[in-house]
Amino acid sequence: MKEFILITGATSGIGYEMALQLAAQKYPLILVARRAGKLDQMKQDLSHKYGIDVRYYVKDLSIPHEAIDLFDDIRSDGLLVSHLVNNAGFGTYGSILKTPIEEEMDMINLNISSLYVLTKLFAKDMAARKSGKIMNVASLLSFIPFPYYAVYSATKSFVLAFSETIAAELEGTGVVVTTLCPGTVETPFHTPNMRKTNAMNANKPMPADVVAKAGVELLLHGKGKKIVGFNNWFISNLPRITPDFLMMKIKKNLASLKH
Ligand SMILES: NC(=O)c1ccc[n+]([C@@H]2O[C@H](COP(=O)([O-])OP(=O)(O)OC[C@H]3O[C@@H](n4cnc5c(N)ncnc54)[C@H](OP(=O)(O)O)[C@@H]3O)[C@@H](O)[C@H]2O)c1
């Protein structure tokens, strides 16, 4: 059976750049997102340019069961996933008293539930074959949860905790689980209000292709977790040397809108 790298959230930002870089290395790809037109365009472009097999599935992974449907569809199409990249995700910004409950429930379904389902189902297959790699995309906020990104930060803390613990459980099975932890990245992820925060103004976002390169390296050859960029690594360690009250004060200021 032909082996594929599956990338969720492949139509934009980090996932899109990873797809381009993996295609350039001639890896057959399965792309997943909601925008059928964009997926079809990518299939045409990448298969034409690199002569690789590109498949796609249109799924809204914020809908419970679409992740299970995706797994079933791939299986019934007879495709083998050697590498899984759980990248699709989004965030909301604002006071918990004001952010829309439906949007946050969608976020929890996408960032947590679908990532969990795909990881579990594909990990079982990979373990049975004694070979496979899974990379989950977490965030710098997995280490330093920010006010006004409360639900998003919590989803990314889940991703890190889940990925690191199962990576240890799966040692020796042939299945390697890694976690990519980007800081701020220049992608359409950011809403206009996110772009007005002190944090966005103080810290220049990294280009998506640079983060994708770190992701591709971690996926293909890495172990454990990768915090992308020295500054972000340093920031992720600040809670170890900073009292909680001060850390939260700094984070609240950084996450506030710039005046
Ligand atoms: N940008 C940052 O600063 C940053 C920092 C740390 C971590 N991250 C994480 O990196 C990952 C990628 O983010 P990005 O910055 O590249 O964002 P992005 O440019 O907005 O891309 C998000 C991707 O996810 C897909 N997606 C969104 N909702 C979906 C849904 N319900 N079902 C299926 N696919 C869906 C989108 O495609 P469609 O619209 O076609 O569905 C798109 O391909 C996310 O997990 C994010 O949390 C981002």
The ligand as a MOL file (V3000), in Angstrom:
LIG
                    3D

  0  0  0     0  0            999 V3000
M  V30 BEGIN CTAB
M  V30 COUNTS 48 52 0 0 0
M  V30 BEGIN ATOM
M  V30 1 N -0.3830 31.6200 13.8360 0
M  V30 2 C 0.1000 31.5620 15.0690 0
M  V30 3 O 0.5770 32.5800 15.6370 0
M  V30 4 C 0.1280 30.2320 15.7930 0
M  V30 5 C 0.9220 30.1510 16.9450 0
M  V30 6 C 0.9720 28.9490 17.6450 0
M  V30 7 C 0.2530 27.8640 17.2040 0
M  V30 8 N -0.5160 27.9750 16.0870 0 CHG=1
M  V30 9 C -1.2810 26.7930 15.6760 0
M  V30 10 O -0.8540 26.4000 14.3940 0
M  V30 11 C -1.8970 25.7110 13.7350 0
M  V30 12 C -2.0620 26.3010 12.3470 0
M  V30 13 O -2.4230 27.6620 12.4870 0
M  V30 14 P -2.1310 28.7670 11.3770 0
M  V30 15 O -1.5570 29.9270 12.0760 0
M  V30 16 O -1.4380 28.1630 10.2360 0 CHG=-1
M  V30 17 O -3.6460 29.1460 11.0210 0
M  V30 18 P -4.3950 29.4200 9.6560 0
M  V30 19 O -3.5170 30.0720 8.6680 0
M  V30 20 O -5.6680 30.1120 10.0560 0
M  V30 21 O -4.7380 27.9500 9.1230 0
M  V30 22 C -5.6500 27.1260 9.7790 0
M  V30 23 C -5.9000 25.9000 8.9260 0
M  V30 24 O -6.8520 25.0710 9.6130 0
M  V30 25 C -7.9650 24.7980 8.7490 0
M  V30 26 N -9.1770 24.7440 9.5390 0
M  V30 27 C -9.7000 25.7290 10.3070 0
M  V30 28 N -10.8650 25.3320 10.8490 0
M  V30 29 C -11.0600 24.0530 10.4030 0
M  V30 30 C -12.1060 23.1110 10.6040 0
M  V30 31 N -13.1720 23.3940 11.3510 0
M  V30 32 N -12.0010 21.9060 10.0120 0
M  V30 33 C -10.9270 21.6040 9.2280 0
M  V30 34 N -9.9080 22.4640 8.9990 0
M  V30 35 C -9.9980 23.6760 9.5790 0
M  V30 36 C -7.9910 25.9640 7.7550 0
M  V30 37 O -8.5340 25.5760 6.5080 0
M  V30 38 P -10.0410 25.8550 6.0100 0
M  V30 39 O -10.3740 27.2600 6.3670 0
M  V30 40 O -9.9590 25.5860 4.5430 0
M  V30 41 O -10.8670 24.8400 6.7330 0
M  V30 42 C -6.4980 26.2330 7.5730 0
M  V30 43 O -5.9780 25.3640 6.6080 0
M  V30 44 C -3.1390 25.8540 14.6210 0
M  V30 45 O -3.3060 24.6850 15.3710 0
M  V30 46 C -2.7690 27.0170 15.5340 0
M  V30 47 O -3.4460 26.9360 16.7700 0
M  V30 48 C -0.5840 29.1270 15.3660 0
M  V30 END ATOM
M  V30 BEGIN BOND
M  V30 1 1 1 2
M  V30 2 2 2 3
M  V30 3 1 2 4
M  V30 4 1 4 5
M  V30 5 2 4 48
M  V30 6 2 5 6
M  V30 7 1 6 7
M  V30 8 2 7 8
M  V30 9 1 8 9
M  V30 10 1 8 48
M  V30 11 1 9 10
M  V30 12 1 9 46
M  V30 13 1 10 11
M  V30 14 1 11 12
M  V30 15 1 11 44
M  V30 16 1 12 13
M  V30 17 1 13 14
M  V30 18 2 14 15
M  V30 19 1 14 16
M  V30 20 1 14 17
M  V30 21 1 17 18
M  V30 22 2 18 19
M  V30 23 1 18 20
M  V30 24 1 18 21
M  V30 25 1 21 22
M  V30 26 1 22 23
M  V30 27 1 23 24
M  V30 28 1 23 42
M  V30 29 1 24 25
M  V30 30 1 25 26
M  V30 31 1 25 36
M  V30 32 1 26 27
M  V30 33 1 26 35
M  V30 34 2 27 28
M  V30 35 1 28 29
M  V30 36 1 29 30
M  V30 37 2 29 35
M  V30 38 1 30 31
M  V30 39 2 30 32
M  V30 40 1 32 33
M  V30 41 2 33 34
M  V30 42 1 34 35
M  V30 43 1 36 37
M  V30 44 1 36 42
M  V30 45 1 37 38
M  V30 46 2 38 39
M  V30 47 1 38 40
M  V30 48 1 38 41
M  V30 49 1 42 43
M  V30 50 1 44 45
M  V30 51 1 44 46
M  V30 52 1 46 47
M  V30 END BOND
M  V30 END CTAB
M  END
